[in-house]
Amino acid sequence: MQEIVLVIHLILTVSLVVLVLIQRSEGGALGMGGGGQGGMMSGRSAATLLTRITTFMAVGFFVTSMLLAVIAKQQSEDSSVFDTKKPVVEQSEPEDKTAPVIPDTE
């Protein structure tokens, strides 16, 4: 299950990066972009479509992120990063080295 969600998450991540990069800048961020009417996709309908697709991809990204966090929590042991106690390791009693060894007489 985790592998399937991870693959979907990676596909969404790459798709989201590509969608953001092909969109036209509308602001004056750092004085770049937004100039000229040309471009790969121009027009209001293309911008609306790209915005909607980007929104759905972003929602899918957050959902898969939360699913991966839940799956990771279920697979981990019940401990916290803040636990300072070291796990108790049970030690077996040492064998009595002074006891005589009695060989089998059969």
Steps between C-alpha positions, in 0.01 A plus 500: 500500500779739590675444166184579303436823692867596463494453122180708473663764723809519278290528182297780658818677609657500154170598337451784745848639433445486124158667526635783712790557261284523186263755650542863412607734777239766572675692773797727506705270720857625478407690184514190283246316290155601396621697201382440146186335375661188354584183677426135490142542613333834485149615564278508802351151452842335492600681820178394672546138392863493618401657831228243560726208408773639726249529786391137461862385480586697815207348689610153385855577612384594852270197524777258400738676741257442786442138393874434498531651847217281633646186341845578642352550848317167485816316400719655767524379857331688779783728596567868483803700406474664839532172692827506689469159658706231342317178422533235769677192374431188698812306581492131564669370810858394439570132507669368809855436379603328825248215477654168397406360161359151524559300179235268365580137577282345236 
